[in-house]
């Protein structure tokens, strides 16, 4: 009976979790270049003024963290233009009002392995036996 319960619990967990979020390398983003031209922060000659240059090849200077959404990253490029990367899956989770990067790598916590940074916590015992369980917690809800 214990094994049937374990199999049913694992089946529920494995069918209800969106496993795509565990992919550590994000899908290729949809790239959209926004042609806003603020003053570039460098005084160097703009080597990207030539209209024949593909704007998507201009190097990124930094990410504008304040503009993050669940599935978007916003970047400022070295020529003063902006680029938005839109992903098919969530790449950020909301933590205390700030969008943080999702990191599904497993870290050791006592005798368990757990996901590092996401809107949910998934915990695995180092050794699975009848007394240890896989745990899933999200907000005020949990499955053990």
TAFEN-V408381 format. One record per backbone hydrogen bond with DSSP energy under -1.0 kcal/mol. NH is the residue of the N-H (numbers start at 1). CO is the residue of the C=O. If there is no record, write none. Layout:
nh->NH co->CO
nh->NH co->CO
This chain:
nh->5 co->1
nh->6 co->2
nh->7 co->3
nh->8 co->4
nh->9 co->5
nh->10 co->6
nh->11 co->7
nh->12 co->8
nh->13 co->9
nh->14 co->10
nh->15 co->11
nh->16 co->12
nh->17 co->13
nh->19 co->17
nh->21 co->18
nh->22 co->19
nh->23 co->20
nh->30 co->86
nh->32 co->84
nh->34 co->82
nh->38 co->80
nh->47 co->45
nh->49 co->46
nh->53 co->50
nh->57 co->54
nh->58 co->55
nh->61 co->76
nh->62 co->76
nh->64 co->74
nh->65 co->63
nh->67 co->64
nh->68 co->65
nh->69 co->72
nh->73 co->85
nh->75 co->83
nh->76 co->62
nh->77 co->81
nh->78 co->59
nh->80 co->77
nh->82 co->34
nh->83 co->75
nh->84 co->32
nh->85 co->73
nh->86 co->30
nh->87 co->71
nh->91 co->70
nh->92 co->70
nh->93 co->100
nh->95 co->98
nh->98 co->95
nh->100 co->93
nh->102 co->91
nh->103 co->117
nh->107 co->114
nh->109 co->112
nh->112 co->109
nh->113 co->124
nh->114 co->107
nh->115 co->122
nh->116 co->105
nh->117 co->103
nh->121 co->137
nh->123 co->135
nh->124 co->113
nh->126 co->111
nh->135 co->123
nh->136 co->143
nh->137 co->121
nh->138 co->141
nh->141 co->138
nh->143 co->136
